[in-house]
Amino acid sequence: MAAFGTAGMSQAQMQLVAELEIEMMADMYNRMTAACQKKCVPPKYKEGELTKGESVCLDRCVAKYLDIHERLGKKLTEKSMQDEQVMKQLQQQQEGGSS
């Protein structure tokens, strides 16, 4: 799930990107776990196993969380690429205007 382009990066930079990606995925997992547990599993429960309703709720919650996470990632990537193109165009205009 390489979120960043690694072309032209040193080994140390690639290692840093990989570590950041792992940290972000762990954070997402922890947030998802906490949110879905809070929503689907009551704080006081009588049984050691999940009930059918809790299991279904958790399945849906995780699926929705991951779907939204993927959609947001795609939108942010699109926005980042658009911003990069605008910056390149501005840079080219400045270079063209200063000659």
C-alpha positions as CSV (number, residue, x, y, z in Angstrom):
1,M,0.0,0.0,0.0
2,A,2.6,2.5,-1.0
3,A,1.0,5.9,-0.5
4,F,4.0,7.8,-1.5
5,G,6.0,7.7,-4.7
6,T,9.4,6.1,-4.0
7,A,11.2,7.1,-7.2
8,G,14.4,8.8,-6.5
9,M,14.4,8.2,-2.8
10,S,17.4,7.0,-0.8
11,Q,17.3,3.8,1.2
12,A,16.9,5.8,4.4
13,Q,14.0,7.8,3.0
14,M,12.3,4.6,1.8
15,Q,12.7,3.1,5.3
16,L,11.2,6.2,6.8
17,V,8.2,6.0,4.5
18,A,7.7,2.3,5.3
19,E,7.8,3.0,9.0
20,L,5.3,5.9,8.7
21,E,3.0,3.7,6.6
22,I,3.1,1.0,9.3
23,E,2.5,3.6,12.0
24,M,-0.5,5.0,10.1
25,M,-2.0,1.5,9.5
26,A,-1.6,0.6,13.2
27,D,-3.3,3.9,14.1
28,M,-6.2,3.2,11.7
29,Y,-6.6,-0.4,13.1
30,N,-6.6,0.9,16.7
31,R,-9.2,3.6,15.9
32,M,-11.4,1.2,14.0
33,T,-11.2,-1.4,16.8
34,A,-12.1,1.2,19.4
35,A,-14.9,2.7,17.3
36,C,-16.5,-0.6,16.3
37,Q,-16.2,-2.1,19.8
38,K,-17.8,1.0,21.4
39,K,-20.7,0.9,18.8
40,C,-21.3,-2.9,18.7
41,V,-20.3,-4.4,22.1
42,P,-21.9,-3.2,25.3
43,P,-19.5,-2.3,28.1
44,K,-21.2,-4.9,30.4
45,Y,-21.8,-8.2,28.8
46,K,-23.0,-11.5,30.2
47,E,-21.4,-14.0,27.7
48,G,-17.8,-14.6,26.9
49,E,-18.6,-15.0,23.2
50,L,-20.0,-12.4,20.9
51,T,-23.7,-12.7,20.2
52,K,-24.9,-13.0,16.6
53,G,-26.1,-9.4,16.6
54,E,-22.7,-8.2,17.9
55,S,-20.8,-10.2,15.3
56,V,-23.0,-8.8,12.4
57,C,-22.6,-5.3,13.8
58,L,-18.8,-5.7,14.0
59,D,-18.6,-7.1,10.5
60,R,-20.6,-4.2,9.0
61,C,-18.7,-1.6,11.1
62,V,-15.3,-2.9,10.0
63,A,-16.4,-3.1,6.3
64,K,-17.8,0.5,6.4
65,Y,-14.7,1.8,8.2
66,L,-12.3,0.2,5.7
67,D,-14.4,1.3,2.7
68,I,-14.4,4.9,3.9
69,H,-10.7,4.8,4.7
70,E,-10.0,3.6,1.1
71,R,-12.3,6.3,-0.4
72,L,-10.6,9.0,1.6
73,G,-7.2,7.7,0.6
74,K,-8.1,7.9,-3.1
75,K,-9.6,11.4,-2.7
76,L,-6.5,12.6,-0.9
77,T,-4.2,11.1,-3.5
78,E,-6.2,12.8,-6.3
79,K,-6.1,16.1,-4.5
80,S,-2.4,15.8,-3.9
81,M,-1.8,15.1,-7.5
82,Q,-3.9,18.1,-8.6
83,D,-2.0,20.3,-6.2
84,E,1.2,19.0,-7.6
85,Q,0.1,19.8,-11.2
86,V,-1.0,23.3,-10.2
87,M,2.4,23.9,-8.5
88,K,4.2,22.7,-11.6
89,Q,2.1,25.0,-13.8
90,L,2.8,28.0,-11.6
91,Q,6.5,27.2,-11.5
92,Q,6.5,27.0,-15.4
93,Q,4.7,30.3,-15.7
94,Q,7.1,32.0,-13.3
95,E,10.1,30.6,-15.3
96,G,8.5,31.6,-18.6
97,G,7.7,35.1,-17.3
98,S,11.1,35.8,-15.9
99,S,13.1,35.2,-19.1
